[in-house]
Each structure stands twice: as C-alpha cells, then as structure tokens.
Amino acid sequence: MHRERYKSPYTVHFTPYTIMDNEQLKLENQFCFRLYSAARLMMGAYHPYLDPLGITYPQYLVLLVLWEKDKQPVCDIGKRLMLDTNTMTPLLQRMEKAGLITRTRGKEDTRQRIVSLTKQGKALYEQAQHIPDNMRKVVMMPESEMEELLQMIPSLDKLIEELKKLNK
C-alpha cells in the first residue's frame, strides 16, 4: 500500500551540487544556529544573577510577567511566554513549592488557575532590579552596537509571529 507523504507548503529545490558543495548547508551560513547559540549563551549569562535569587531563567520570565501584572490566569502567562500548559504546569509547581507564587481557582471559572505572587515573589522584584544593567555590562558592546541589536526587536517579533503560525 502506498502511503501519502506529508507535503510541505514550501517547495524544496535541489541543485546538481552535492551536499558538501551546497553553501546553504554549512553551519556558518545558518541564521537559526546563531539565534539558537545566542539564546543558549544569553540564558547562561543570567545564571550568576539568578542563582543567588534561587530561580531559573524560565522562572525569571514568569516573574517578569507577574511583576508587570499580578494575579493572571496560567493560560495568559503561557501566551506571553509562548509556552504550552504542559511546560507551564511543572514550572509553576516548582515556583509554588519554592514559595514564590500561589495558584488558586478562578472565581468565575473554577477550571481556570490564577497565579499570584507571594510576599517572597514580590520581594524578589527589588533583588532583581540590578539584573538588566548587569546583563548590559556582561555583553560589553559599544552603545552603538547595542542600539543596532535593539533595533532588531521588531524584526525578531515579526519572525516569531510567522514561526508561531507554522508551529500551530
């Protein structure tokens, strides 16, 4: 029985070159590798500032969302961080166990879980104030180069939106 293969909406064109001759398949020509490497290394650069607070980088991101606006549904936090509930649940459970947040049932919809900062979670806000400035110092780029990177944010946001459409 012949099985129908998944057909990508994107057409792949093969050239007569061998794989080793194809410039597109060289690691140094991969845009995605640079994004992956920068993200991994940036998260690693946060460790010296997050470890004393007793939190991980994903927990820091959740706290950033809650420091902006406390008492949010799990699904709203997940949307902001682009994480699904299978990822959010264990992350929030660890934060709750550490005393940083509480999760309560929604008043209108009891299926909904509302995440709130505890006193300890709120206190970390003051302790985390130095992190953004320290990260700028760690990167040690001239101001003009840092401005160039910041100007890329709208383009990266657009890329993220397009990739989210593909990953639905």
C-alpha positions in Angstrom: 0.0 0.0 0.0 1.4 3.4 -1.0 1.5 5.9 1.8 0.9 9.5 1.0 3.8 11.7 2.4 3.2 15.0 4.1 3.6 17.8 1.6 5.1 20.9 2.9 3.7 24.2 1.8 7.3 25.1 1.0 8.8 23.8 -2.2 12.4 22.4 -1.9 14.5 22.9 -4.9 17.5 20.6 -5.4 20.5 21.7 -7.3 23.1 19.5 -9.0 25.6 20.3 -6.2 26.5 17.7 -3.7 25.6 18.3 0.0 29.2 19.3 0.8 29.3 21.8 -2.0 26.0 23.4 -1.0 26.7 26.7 0.8 23.2 26.7 2.3 24.0 23.6 4.3 27.2 24.9 6.0 26.8 25.6 9.7 28.3 29.1 9.4 25.5 30.0 7.0 22.7 29.0 9.3 20.7 32.0 10.7 18.8 29.7 13.0 22.1 28.4 14.5 23.0 32.0 15.5 19.7 32.5 17.2 20.0 29.2 19.0 23.5 29.9 20.1 22.8 33.5 21.2 19.7 32.3 23.2 21.6 29.5 24.9 24.6 31.7 25.8 22.4 34.6 26.9 20.5 32.3 29.3 23.8 31.0 30.6 24.9 34.6 31.2 21.9 35.1 33.5 23.0 32.3 35.9 25.3 34.3 38.1 22.5 36.8 38.8 19.6 34.3 39.1 21.4 31.6 41.2 21.6 33.9 44.3 17.9 34.5 44.0 17.3 30.8 43.8 15.5 30.9 40.5 16.0 29.6 37.0 15.7 31.6 33.7 12.2 30.3 32.9 11.1 31.2 36.5 12.6 34.7 36.0 10.5 35.1 32.9 7.3 34.1 34.8 8.2 36.6 37.5 8.8 39.3 34.9 5.2 38.7 33.6 3.8 38.7 37.1 5.7 41.8 38.2 4.1 43.7 35.3 0.6 42.5 36.4 -0.1 40.2 39.3 -2.9 37.7 39.5 -3.0 36.3 36.0 -4.5 33.1 34.6 -2.0 30.4 33.7 -3.1 30.5 30.0 -2.3 34.2 29.8 1.2 33.8 31.3 1.7 30.9 28.9 0.7 33.0 25.9 3.1 35.8 26.9 5.9 33.4 27.3 4.9 31.3 24.3 4.8 28.1 26.4 2.0 25.5 26.5 0.4 24.2 29.6 2.4 21.0 29.6 5.5 23.2 30.1 3.9 25.8 32.4 2.4 23.4 34.9 5.7 21.8 36.2 7.4 25.2 36.1 4.6 26.8 38.2 4.5 23.8 40.6 8.2 24.3 41.3 7.7 28.1 41.8 4.8 27.4 44.2 6.8 24.8 46.1 9.6 27.4 46.4 7.1 29.9 47.9 7.3 32.4 45.0 3.7 32.1 43.8 0.3 30.7 44.7 -2.2 29.1 42.3 -5.9 29.4 43.1 -9.1 28.6 41.2 -10.8 31.3 39.2 -13.9 32.9 40.7 -16.0 32.9 37.5 -14.5 29.8 36.0 -13.2 27.2 38.6 -11.3 25.4 35.8 -9.1 28.4 35.4 -6.0 28.7 37.7 -4.9 32.2 38.7 -1.3 32.7 39.5 -0.4 35.3 42.1 2.9 36.5 43.6 3.6 35.7 47.2 5.3 38.1 49.6 8.6 36.3 48.7 7.9 36.6 45.0 7.2 40.3 45.3 10.4 40.7 47.4 12.5 39.3 44.5 11.4 42.3 42.4 13.7 44.5 44.4 16.5 42.0 44.4 16.3 41.6 40.6 16.5 45.3 39.9 20.2 45.1 39.0 19.9 42.2 36.5 19.1 44.2 33.3 22.0 46.6 33.9 24.4 43.8 34.8 23.4 42.0 31.6 24.2 45.0 29.6 27.6 45.2 31.2 28.2 41.4 30.6 27.5 41.8 26.9 30.2 44.6 26.8 29.2 46.0 23.4 29.7 49.6 22.4 26.5 51.6 22.8 26.0 51.9 19.0 26.1 48.1 18.5 23.7 47.6 21.4 21.4 50.1 19.7 21.6 48.0 16.5 20.6 44.9 18.4 17.7 46.7 20.0 16.5 47.9 16.6 16.2 44.3 15.5 13.5 43.6 18.1 10.6 44.5 15.7 12.1 42.2 13.0 12.5 39.4 15.6 9.0 39.9 16.8 7.7 39.6 13.2 9.8 36.4 12.7 8.4 35.0 16.0 4.8 35.7 14.8 5.4 33.9 11.5 7.0 30.9 13.2 4.1 30.7 15.6 1.8 30.3 12.6 3.9 27.4 11.3 4.0 25.7 14.7 0.3 25.6 15.4 
